[in-house]
Amino acid sequence: MSVAKKQYKRVTVKSLVEMKSNGEKISMLTAYDYTMAKIVDGAGIDVILVGDSASNVMAGHETTLPITLDQMIYHASSVIRAVKRALVVVDIPFGSYQSDPKEALRSAIRIMKESGGHAVKVEGGKEIKESIKRILNAGIPVMGHLGLTPQSIYKFGTYTVRAKEEAEAIQLKEDAKMLEKAGCFAIVLEKVPAKLAKEVAASISIPVIGIGAGNGVDGQVLVTHDMLGMTHEFNPRFLRRYLNMYEEMTNAFKQYAADVKSVDFPNEKEQY
């Protein structure tokens, strides 16, 4: 069982490496706005990911692809204003880093300067190696992302588990070591077999944070709206719902509407 070894007033990229070496698991959740980020940070979550999942959760798109760099900066700026302790990592959105290392650097610089984020996250392995190097050379911390990479969903054609076949598993291991060697401070590993994820985490010195990757990794991440039960139609095996906010909020809204129509709200104590 993981036991906290040290209290961090402010979580940094160095803190995460220390947590791994001390056997302390890393907690990570998403946030896209000031109010949610303030609650998540106040609860003591170690890392807040301003994910391109905002494309799905906040804007209703089917994939993460439509969200723009300007929109990611807007969400990240809102989160940063709320956070006092957590490390804030910001996704660089699709089309802003993959093909051109110079564009990757420009995108990362804009995120850091305009949002105040602490680090950026990119999806992929050897194919984006030069973009990662360019960003790291500018002194910007980079978190990698392997396994199921949602920005490549049309290449995969499905959100199914990745690296079940030996060739893809070998490539994933190689990419993880490449990301470590390049200088990434951590890697998100999404939807891969638990045994493989455990092997990857044991083979590198930087933290591996899993989502649908079992409990043999160094930490876990979930989309906050999913774990709170606000998104009720998404039911992957790896998701644990800690609340049923969809039902709670629906009932509250219905009660409010009923109270307004029956003139129960506002009552005499709720007016001037």
C-alpha positions in Angstrom: 0.0 0.0 0.0 1.3 3.5 -0.9 2.0 5.8 2.0 2.8 9.5 1.6 6.4 10.1 2.4 6.6 13.9 2.1 4.3 16.9 2.2 4.6 19.1 -0.9 3.5 22.7 -0.5 3.9 23.0 -4.3 4.2 20.1 -6.6 6.9 20.3 -9.3 8.2 18.0 -12.0 11.0 17.1 -9.5 8.3 16.2 -6.9 6.9 13.6 -9.2 10.2 11.9 -9.7 10.7 11.9 -5.9 7.3 10.4 -5.4 8.2 7.5 -7.8 11.5 6.9 -6.0 9.7 6.9 -2.6 7.0 4.6 -3.7 4.3 7.2 -3.4 1.5 7.0 -6.0 0.7 10.2 -8.0 -2.9 11.4 -8.2 -3.9 13.3 -11.4 -7.3 14.7 -12.6 -8.4 17.0 -15.3 -9.8 20.6 -15.0 -10.8 23.1 -17.6 -12.2 26.0 -15.5 -11.4 28.1 -12.4 -14.2 26.7 -10.2 -13.4 23.0 -10.8 -9.7 23.6 -10.6 -10.0 25.3 -7.2 -11.9 22.3 -5.8 -9.5 19.7 -7.3 -6.4 21.6 -6.1 -7.9 22.1 -2.6 -8.5 18.4 -2.3 -4.8 17.8 -2.6 -4.6 16.3 -6.1 -0.9 16.3 -7.2 -1.3 17.0 -10.9 -4.0 18.9 -12.8 -4.2 18.1 -16.5 -5.8 20.8 -18.7 -6.6 18.1 -21.2 -7.7 18.4 -24.8 -10.5 16.3 -23.5 -12.1 19.7 -23.0 -13.1 19.2 -26.7 -15.4 16.4 -25.6 -16.4 17.4 -22.1 -16.8 21.2 -22.5 -17.6 21.6 -26.2 -19.4 18.4 -27.0 -17.2 17.3 -29.9 -16.9 13.6 -30.7 -13.1 13.6 -30.6 -10.3 15.8 -29.2 -9.2 17.0 -32.6 -11.3 20.1 -33.1 -10.0 22.1 -30.0 -7.6 24.9 -30.9 -4.4 26.2 -29.3 -6.2 29.5 -28.4 -9.0 27.5 -26.7 -6.5 25.4 -24.8 -4.7 28.6 -23.6 -8.1 30.0 -22.4 -8.9 26.9 -20.4 -5.3 26.7 -19.0 -5.4 30.3 -17.9 -8.6 29.8 -16.1 -7.2 26.8 -14.2 -3.9 28.5 -13.3 -5.7 31.3 -11.6 -7.2 28.8 -9.2 -4.2 26.6 -8.4 -2.0 27.0 -5.4 -0.4 23.5 -5.0 -0.8 21.2 -8.0 1.4 20.9 -11.0 -0.6 22.1 -14.0 0.1 20.3 -17.3 -1.4 21.5 -20.5 -2.1 19.4 -23.6 -0.7 20.8 -26.9 -3.7 20.2 -29.2 -3.7 18.2 -32.4 -2.0 19.9 -35.4 0.1 22.2 -33.2 3.3 20.1 -32.9 3.3 16.9 -34.9 4.8 17.8 -38.2 7.0 20.8 -37.6 9.4 21.0 -34.5 9.5 24.8 -34.9 5.7 25.0 -34.8 5.8 22.7 -31.8 8.1 25.1 -30.0 6.0 28.1 -30.9 2.9 26.3 -29.5 4.6 25.3 -26.3 5.9 28.8 -25.7 2.5 30.3 -26.3 1.0 28.0 -23.7 3.6 28.7 -21.1 3.7 32.5 -21.7 -0.1 33.1 -22.2 -1.6 30.7 -19.7 1.1 30.4 -17.0 1.0 26.6 -17.2 3.8 24.6 -15.6 4.4 22.0 -18.3 3.0 20.7 -21.6 1.9 17.2 -22.7 2.2 15.7 -26.2 1.1 12.4 -27.7 3.3 10.0 -29.5 6.7 8.3 -29.6 9.6 8.3 -32.1 7.6 10.2 -34.7 7.5 13.4 -32.6 11.0 13.0 -31.1 12.4 16.2 -32.8 9.4 18.2 -31.6 9.9 17.0 -28.0 13.6 17.9 -28.2 12.9 21.4 -29.5 10.5 22.1 -26.7 12.8 20.6 -24.0 15.8 22.6 -25.3 13.8 25.8 -24.6 13.5 24.7 -20.9 9.8 23.7 -21.1 9.0 20.5 -19.2 7.3 17.8 -21.3 5.0 15.0 -20.3 4.7 12.2 -22.9 1.6 10.1 -23.7 1.7 6.6 -25.2 -0.7 3.7 -25.7 -4.1 4.9 -26.9 -3.4 8.4 -28.1 -6.8 10.1 -28.8 -5.4 12.6 -31.2 -4.6 9.6 -33.5 -8.0 8.1 -33.2 -8.7 8.1 -36.9 -5.5 6.2 -37.5 -6.5 3.5 -34.9 -10.1 3.6 -36.0 -11.2 2.6 -32.4 -10.7 3.3 -28.8 -9.8 -0.3 -28.0 -6.9 -1.4 -25.9 -3.5 -0.8 -27.5 -0.2 -2.9 -27.5 -1.9 -6.3 -27.2 0.2 -7.6 -30.0 4.0 -8.2 -29.5 5.2 -5.8 -32.1 3.3 -2.8 -30.8 4.2 -3.7 -27.2 7.9 -3.7 -28.1 7.5 -0.4 -29.9 5.8 1.1 -26.8 8.6 0.0 -24.6 11.1 1.5 -26.9 9.2 4.8 -27.1 8.9 5.0 -23.3 12.7 4.7 -23.0 13.2 7.2 -25.8 10.9 9.7 -24.0 12.9 9.2 -20.8 16.2 9.7 -22.6 14.9 12.8 -24.4 14.2 14.4 -21.1 10.4 14.0 -20.5 9.6 14.2 -16.8 6.7 11.7 -16.9 4.5 9.6 -19.3 0.8 9.0 -19.4 0.1 5.4 -20.5 -3.5 5.0 -21.7 -5.4 1.8 -22.3 -2.7 -0.9 -22.4 -2.5 -4.3 -20.7 -1.7 -4.0 -17.0 1.2 -6.4 -17.2 2.8 -4.4 -20.0 2.2 -1.1 -18.2 3.9 -2.5 -15.1 6.9 -3.6 -17.1 7.2 -0.1 -18.7 7.0 1.6 -15.3 9.7 -0.6 -13.9 12.0 -0.1 -16.9 12.3 3.7 -16.6 13.1 6.2 -13.8 10.4 8.7 -14.7 6.8 8.3 -13.4 4.3 6.5 -15.5 0.7 7.7 -14.9 -1.9 5.3 -16.1 -5.5 5.5 -17.3 -6.8 2.0 -18.0 -3.3 0.7 -17.5 -3.7 -1.2 -14.2 -2.2 -0.5 -10.8 1.4 -1.4 -11.4 2.2 2.1 -12.6 3.3 5.1 -10.6 0.0 7.0 -10.6 -3.5 7.4 -12.0 -5.4 9.9 -14.0 -9.1 10.2 -14.8 -11.3 12.8 -16.4 -12.9 14.6 -13.5 -16.3 14.8 -15.1 -16.2 11.1 -15.6 -15.2 10.1 -12.1 -17.9 12.5 -10.7 -20.6 10.9 -12.8 -21.4 14.0 -14.7 -20.9 12.2 -18.0 -23.2 9.2 -17.5 -23.0 7.6 -21.0 -19.3 6.9 -20.9 -18.6 3.5 -19.2 -15.1 2.1 -19.9 -13.9 -0.7 -17.6 -11.2 1.5 -16.1 -13.6 4.2 -14.8 -14.6 4.3 -11.2 -17.5 6.7 -10.5 -17.1 8.3 -7.1 -20.4 10.2 -7.3 -23.5 10.2 -9.5 -23.5 14.0 -10.2 -25.7 13.6 -13.3 -28.6 12.3 -11.2 -27.9 14.7 -8.3 -27.7 17.8 -10.6 -30.7 16.7 -12.6 -32.8 16.4 -9.4 -31.6 19.7 -8.1 -32.5 21.5 -11.4 -35.9 19.8 -11.5 -36.6 20.9 -7.9 -35.5 24.5 -8.6 -37.9 24.6 -11.6 -40.7 23.3 -9.5 -40.0 25.7 -6.7 -40.0 28.7 -9.1 -43.2 27.7 -10.7 -45.0 27.1 -7.4 -43.6 30.4 -6.1 -41.9 28.5 -3.3 -38.6 30.2 -4.3 -37.7 32.8 -3.3 -39.4 32.8 0.1 -39.6 35.7 2.5 -36.1 35.0 3.9 -34.6 34.9 0.4 -35.6 38.5 -0.6 -34.8 42.0 0.5 
